[in-house]
Amino acid sequence: MYQPTITVSTQKIDDQILIKVQDNGNGISEAIKDKIFQPFFTTKPTGQGTGLGLSLAYDIVTKGHGGTLEILTSEGAGSTFITTLKML
């Protein structure tokens, strides 16, 4: 039986902190992977999602804190979001 799981881990590398959020879901297809950080992009039906969550997160991390936010994913194998921030 499928057990949805989310794992959060942190790692210090030199003067940076890596925050990894990993799930064991369906993953994200290559066809839409490059669009997920765009404002208003959603795969949900009309009225069920604004498509702003990942876009806002991306802007906060990259523009607000000078970090990076990337995704490692493959269809059927889950996704890992990796946030990198400089230590103060």
Phi and psi in radians as a Rosetta constraint file:
Dihedral C 1 N 2 CA 2 C 2 CIRCULARHARMONIC -1.182 0.35
Dihedral N 2 CA 2 C 2 N 3 CIRCULARHARMONIC 2.278 0.35
Dihedral C 2 N 3 CA 3 C 3 CIRCULARHARMONIC -2.065 0.35
Dihedral N 3 CA 3 C 3 N 4 CIRCULARHARMONIC 1.818 0.35
Dihedral C 3 N 4 CA 4 C 4 CIRCULARHARMONIC -1.056 0.35
Dihedral N 4 CA 4 C 4 N 5 CIRCULARHARMONIC 2.340 0.35
Dihedral C 4 N 5 CA 5 C 5 CIRCULARHARMONIC -2.395 0.35
Dihedral N 5 CA 5 C 5 N 6 CIRCULARHARMONIC 2.391 0.35
Dihedral C 5 N 6 CA 6 C 6 CIRCULARHARMONIC -2.138 0.35
Dihedral N 6 CA 6 C 6 N 7 CIRCULARHARMONIC 2.269 0.35
Dihedral C 6 N 7 CA 7 C 7 CIRCULARHARMONIC -2.084 0.35
Dihedral N 7 CA 7 C 7 N 8 CIRCULARHARMONIC 2.275 0.35
Dihedral C 7 N 8 CA 8 C 8 CIRCULARHARMONIC -2.027 0.35
Dihedral N 8 CA 8 C 8 N 9 CIRCULARHARMONIC 2.275 0.35
Dihedral C 8 N 9 CA 9 C 9 CIRCULARHARMONIC -2.405 0.35
Dihedral N 9 CA 9 C 9 N 10 CIRCULARHARMONIC 2.728 0.35
Dihedral C 9 N 10 CA 10 C 10 CIRCULARHARMONIC -2.258 0.35
Dihedral N 10 CA 10 C 10 N 11 CIRCULARHARMONIC 2.693 0.35
Dihedral C 10 N 11 CA 11 C 11 CIRCULARHARMONIC -2.653 0.35
Dihedral N 11 CA 11 C 11 N 12 CIRCULARHARMONIC 2.385 0.35
Dihedral C 11 N 12 CA 12 C 12 CIRCULARHARMONIC -1.738 0.35
Dihedral N 12 CA 12 C 12 N 13 CIRCULARHARMONIC 2.181 0.35
Dihedral C 12 N 13 CA 13 C 13 CIRCULARHARMONIC -2.233 0.35
Dihedral N 13 CA 13 C 13 N 14 CIRCULARHARMONIC 1.939 0.35
Dihedral C 13 N 14 CA 14 C 14 CIRCULARHARMONIC 0.936 0.35
Dihedral N 14 CA 14 C 14 N 15 CIRCULARHARMONIC -2.057 0.35
Dihedral C 14 N 15 CA 15 C 15 CIRCULARHARMONIC -1.784 0.35
Dihedral N 15 CA 15 C 15 N 16 CIRCULARHARMONIC 0.429 0.35
Dihedral C 15 N 16 CA 16 C 16 CIRCULARHARMONIC -2.214 0.35
Dihedral N 16 CA 16 C 16 N 17 CIRCULARHARMONIC 2.683 0.35
Dihedral C 16 N 17 CA 17 C 17 CIRCULARHARMONIC -2.003 0.35
Dihedral N 17 CA 17 C 17 N 18 CIRCULARHARMONIC 2.272 0.35
Dihedral C 17 N 18 CA 18 C 18 CIRCULARHARMONIC -1.826 0.35
Dihedral N 18 CA 18 C 18 N 19 CIRCULARHARMONIC 2.280 0.35
Dihedral C 18 N 19 CA 19 C 19 CIRCULARHARMONIC -2.060 0.35
Dihedral N 19 CA 19 C 19 N 20 CIRCULARHARMONIC 2.096 0.35
Dihedral C 19 N 20 CA 20 C 20 CIRCULARHARMONIC -1.971 0.35
Dihedral N 20 CA 20 C 20 N 21 CIRCULARHARMONIC 2.282 0.35
Dihedral C 20 N 21 CA 21 C 21 CIRCULARHARMONIC -2.106 0.35
Dihedral N 21 CA 21 C 21 N 22 CIRCULARHARMONIC 2.013 0.35
Dihedral C 21 N 22 CA 22 C 22 CIRCULARHARMONIC -2.122 0.35
Dihedral N 22 CA 22 C 22 N 23 CIRCULARHARMONIC 2.436 0.35
Dihedral C 22 N 23 CA 23 C 23 CIRCULARHARMONIC -2.192 0.35
Dihedral N 23 CA 23 C 23 N 24 CIRCULARHARMONIC 2.960 0.35
Dihedral C 23 N 24 CA 24 C 24 CIRCULARHARMONIC -2.007 0.35
Dihedral N 24 CA 24 C 24 N 25 CIRCULARHARMONIC 0.577 0.35
Dihedral C 24 N 25 CA 25 C 25 CIRCULARHARMONIC -1.371 0.35
Dihedral N 25 CA 25 C 25 N 26 CIRCULARHARMONIC -2.708 0.35
Dihedral C 25 N 26 CA 26 C 26 CIRCULARHARMONIC -1.366 0.35
Dihedral N 26 CA 26 C 26 N 27 CIRCULARHARMONIC -0.205 0.35
Dihedral C 26 N 27 CA 27 C 27 CIRCULARHARMONIC 1.382 0.35
Dihedral N 27 CA 27 C 27 N 28 CIRCULARHARMONIC -3.123 0.35
Dihedral C 27 N 28 CA 28 C 28 CIRCULARHARMONIC -2.159 0.35
Dihedral N 28 CA 28 C 28 N 29 CIRCULARHARMONIC 2.306 0.35
Dihedral C 28 N 29 CA 29 C 29 CIRCULARHARMONIC -1.219 0.35
Dihedral N 29 CA 29 C 29 N 30 CIRCULARHARMONIC 2.645 0.35
Dihedral C 29 N 30 CA 30 C 30 CIRCULARHARMONIC -1.024 0.35
Dihedral N 30 CA 30 C 30 N 31 CIRCULARHARMONIC -0.532 0.35
Dihedral C 30 N 31 CA 31 C 31 CIRCULARHARMONIC -1.089 0.35
Dihedral N 31 CA 31 C 31 N 32 CIRCULARHARMONIC -0.527 0.35
Dihedral C 31 N 32 CA 32 C 32 CIRCULARHARMONIC -2.027 0.35
Dihedral N 32 CA 32 C 32 N 33 CIRCULARHARMONIC -0.081 0.35
Dihedral C 32 N 33 CA 33 C 33 CIRCULARHARMONIC -0.939 0.35
Dihedral N 33 CA 33 C 33 N 34 CIRCULARHARMONIC -0.701 0.35
Dihedral C 33 N 34 CA 34 C 34 CIRCULARHARMONIC -1.344 0.35
Dihedral N 34 CA 34 C 34 N 35 CIRCULARHARMONIC -0.105 0.35
Dihedral C 34 N 35 CA 35 C 35 CIRCULARHARMONIC -1.818 0.35
Dihedral N 35 CA 35 C 35 N 36 CIRCULARHARMONIC -0.211 0.35
Dihedral C 35 N 36 CA 36 C 36 CIRCULARHARMONIC -1.151 0.35
Dihedral N 36 CA 36 C 36 N 37 CIRCULARHARMONIC -0.364 0.35
Dihedral C 36 N 37 CA 37 C 37 CIRCULARHARMONIC -1.655 0.35
Dihedral N 37 CA 37 C 37 N 38 CIRCULARHARMONIC 0.041 0.35
Dihedral C 37 N 38 CA 38 C 38 CIRCULARHARMONIC -1.402 0.35
Dihedral N 38 CA 38 C 38 N 39 CIRCULARHARMONIC 2.430 0.35
Dihedral C 38 N 39 CA 39 C 39 CIRCULARHARMONIC -1.034 0.35
Dihedral N 39 CA 39 C 39 N 40 CIRCULARHARMONIC 2.430 0.35
Dihedral C 39 N 40 CA 40 C 40 CIRCULARHARMONIC 1.245 0.35
Dihedral N 40 CA 40 C 40 N 41 CIRCULARHARMONIC 0.110 0.35
Dihedral C 40 N 41 CA 41 C 41 CIRCULARHARMONIC -1.409 0.35
Dihedral N 41 CA 41 C 41 N 42 CIRCULARHARMONIC 2.223 0.35
Dihedral C 41 N 42 CA 42 C 42 CIRCULARHARMONIC -2.592 0.35
Dihedral N 42 CA 42 C 42 N 43 CIRCULARHARMONIC 2.647 0.35
Dihedral C 42 N 43 CA 43 C 43 CIRCULARHARMONIC -1.792 0.35
Dihedral N 43 CA 43 C 43 N 44 CIRCULARHARMONIC -0.011 0.35
Dihedral C 43 N 44 CA 44 C 44 CIRCULARHARMONIC -1.439 0.35
Dihedral N 44 CA 44 C 44 N 45 CIRCULARHARMONIC 2.749 0.35
Dihedral C 44 N 45 CA 45 C 45 CIRCULARHARMONIC -1.096 0.35
Dihedral N 45 CA 45 C 45 N 46 CIRCULARHARMONIC 2.739 0.35
Dihedral C 45 N 46 CA 46 C 46 CIRCULARHARMONIC -0.919 0.35
Dihedral N 46 CA 46 C 46 N 47 CIRCULARHARMONIC 2.320 0.35
Dihedral C 46 N 47 CA 47 C 47 CIRCULARHARMONIC 1.542 0.35
Dihedral N 47 CA 47 C 47 N 48 CIRCULARHARMONIC -0.081 0.35
Dihedral C 47 N 48 CA 48 C 48 CIRCULARHARMONIC -1.951 0.35
Dihedral N 48 CA 48 C 48 N 49 CIRCULARHARMONIC -0.001 0.35
Dihedral C 48 N 49 CA 49 C 49 CIRCULARHARMONIC -2.912 0.35
Dihedral N 49 CA 49 C 49 N 50 CIRCULARHARMONIC 2.494 0.35
Dihedral C 49 N 50 CA 50 C 50 CIRCULARHARMONIC -1.612 0.35
Dihedral N 50 CA 50 C 50 N 51 CIRCULARHARMONIC -0.364 0.35
Dihedral C 50 N 51 CA 51 C 51 CIRCULARHARMONIC 1.302 0.35
Dihedral N 51 CA 51 C 51 N 52 CIRCULARHARMONIC 0.423 0.35
Dihedral C 51 N 52 CA 52 C 52 CIRCULARHARMONIC -1.884 0.35
Dihedral N 52 CA 52 C 52 N 53 CIRCULARHARMONIC -0.302 0.35
Dihedral C 52 N 53 CA 53 C 53 CIRCULARHARMONIC -0.986 0.35
Dihedral N 53 CA 53 C 53 N 54 CIRCULARHARMONIC -1.001 0.35
Dihedral C 53 N 54 CA 54 C 54 CIRCULARHARMONIC -1.226 0.35
Dihedral N 54 CA 54 C 54 N 55 CIRCULARHARMONIC -0.567 0.35
Dihedral C 54 N 55 CA 55 C 55 CIRCULARHARMONIC -1.115 0.35
Dihedral N 55 CA 55 C 55 N 56 CIRCULARHARMONIC -0.795 0.35
Dihedral C 55 N 56 CA 56 C 56 CIRCULARHARMONIC -1.131 0.35
Dihedral N 56 CA 56 C 56 N 57 CIRCULARHARMONIC -0.759 0.35
Dihedral C 56 N 57 CA 57 C 57 CIRCULARHARMONIC -1.035 0.35
Dihedral N 57 CA 57 C 57 N 58 CIRCULARHARMONIC -0.763 0.35
Dihedral C 57 N 58 CA 58 C 58 CIRCULARHARMONIC -1.067 0.35
Dihedral N 58 CA 58 C 58 N 59 CIRCULARHARMONIC -0.814 0.35
Dihedral C 58 N 59 CA 59 C 59 CIRCULARHARMONIC -1.131 0.35
Dihedral N 59 CA 59 C 59 N 60 CIRCULARHARMONIC -0.706 0.35
Dihedral C 59 N 60 CA 60 C 60 CIRCULARHARMONIC -1.104 0.35
Dihedral N 60 CA 60 C 60 N 61 CIRCULARHARMONIC -0.808 0.35
Dihedral C 60 N 61 CA 61 C 61 CIRCULARHARMONIC -1.191 0.35
Dihedral N 61 CA 61 C 61 N 62 CIRCULARHARMONIC -0.830 0.35
Dihedral C 61 N 62 CA 62 C 62 CIRCULARHARMONIC -1.438 0.35
Dihedral N 62 CA 62 C 62 N 63 CIRCULARHARMONIC -0.839 0.35
Dihedral C 62 N 63 CA 63 C 63 CIRCULARHARMONIC -1.491 0.35
Dihedral N 63 CA 63 C 63 N 64 CIRCULARHARMONIC -0.686 0.35
Dihedral C 63 N 64 CA 64 C 64 CIRCULARHARMONIC -1.359 0.35
Dihedral N 64 CA 64 C 64 N 65 CIRCULARHARMONIC -0.584 0.35
Dihedral C 64 N 65 CA 65 C 65 CIRCULARHARMONIC -2.154 0.35
Dihedral N 65 CA 65 C 65 N 66 CIRCULARHARMONIC 0.008 0.35
Dihedral C 65 N 66 CA 66 C 66 CIRCULARHARMONIC 1.181 0.35
Dihedral N 66 CA 66 C 66 N 67 CIRCULARHARMONIC 0.426 0.35
Dihedral C 66 N 67 CA 67 C 67 CIRCULARHARMONIC -1.762 0.35
Dihedral N 67 CA 67 C 67 N 68 CIRCULARHARMONIC -2.859 0.35
Dihedral C 67 N 68 CA 68 C 68 CIRCULARHARMONIC -2.262 0.35
Dihedral N 68 CA 68 C 68 N 69 CIRCULARHARMONIC 2.676 0.35
Dihedral C 68 N 69 CA 69 C 69 CIRCULARHARMONIC -2.427 0.35
Dihedral N 69 CA 69 C 69 N 70 CIRCULARHARMONIC 2.060 0.35
Dihedral C 69 N 70 CA 70 C 70 CIRCULARHARMONIC -2.343 0.35
Dihedral N 70 CA 70 C 70 N 71 CIRCULARHARMONIC 2.898 0.35
Dihedral C 70 N 71 CA 71 C 71 CIRCULARHARMONIC -2.229 0.35
Dihedral N 71 CA 71 C 71 N 72 CIRCULARHARMONIC 2.414 0.35
Dihedral C 71 N 72 CA 72 C 72 CIRCULARHARMONIC -2.001 0.35
Dihedral N 72 CA 72 C 72 N 73 CIRCULARHARMONIC 2.150 0.35
Dihedral C 72 N 73 CA 73 C 73 CIRCULARHARMONIC -2.739 0.35
Dihedral N 73 CA 73 C 73 N 74 CIRCULARHARMONIC 2.703 0.35
Dihedral C 73 N 74 CA 74 C 74 CIRCULARHARMONIC -2.617 0.35
Dihedral N 74 CA 74 C 74 N 75 CIRCULARHARMONIC 2.496 0.35
Dihedral C 74 N 75 CA 75 C 75 CIRCULARHARMONIC -0.991 0.35
Dihedral N 75 CA 75 C 75 N 76 CIRCULARHARMONIC 2.258 0.35
Dihedral C 75 N 76 CA 76 C 76 CIRCULARHARMONIC 1.493 0.35
Dihedral N 76 CA 76 C 76 N 77 CIRCULARHARMONIC -0.027 0.35
Dihedral C 76 N 77 CA 77 C 77 CIRCULARHARMONIC -2.234 0.35
Dihedral N 77 CA 77 C 77 N 78 CIRCULARHARMONIC 0.250 0.35
Dihedral C 77 N 78 CA 78 C 78 CIRCULARHARMONIC 1.439 0.35
Dihedral N 78 CA 78 C 78 N 79 CIRCULARHARMONIC -3.118 0.35
Dihedral C 78 N 79 CA 79 C 79 CIRCULARHARMONIC -2.399 0.35
Dihedral N 79 CA 79 C 79 N 80 CIRCULARHARMONIC 2.637 0.35
Dihedral C 79 N 80 CA 80 C 80 CIRCULARHARMONIC -2.262 0.35
Dihedral N 80 CA 80 C 80 N 81 CIRCULARHARMONIC 2.104 0.35
Dihedral C 80 N 81 CA 81 C 81 CIRCULARHARMONIC -1.693 0.35
Dihedral N 81 CA 81 C 81 N 82 CIRCULARHARMONIC 2.261 0.35
Dihedral C 81 N 82 CA 82 C 82 CIRCULARHARMONIC -2.073 0.35
Dihedral N 82 CA 82 C 82 N 83 CIRCULARHARMONIC 2.070 0.35
Dihedral C 82 N 83 CA 83 C 83 CIRCULARHARMONIC -1.861 0.35
Dihedral N 83 CA 83 C 83 N 84 CIRCULARHARMONIC 2.279 0.35
Dihedral C 83 N 84 CA 84 C 84 CIRCULARHARMONIC -2.070 0.35
Dihedral N 84 CA 84 C 84 N 85 CIRCULARHARMONIC 2.216 0.35
Dihedral C 84 N 85 CA 85 C 85 CIRCULARHARMONIC -2.288 0.35
Dihedral N 85 CA 85 C 85 N 86 CIRCULARHARMONIC 2.515 0.35
Dihedral C 85 N 86 CA 86 C 86 CIRCULARHARMONIC -1.347 0.35
Dihedral N 86 CA 86 C 86 N 87 CIRCULARHARMONIC 2.460 0.35
Dihedral C 86 N 87 CA 87 C 87 CIRCULARHARMONIC -1.315 0.35
Dihedral N 87 CA 87 C 87 N 88 CIRCULARHARMONIC 2.575 0.35
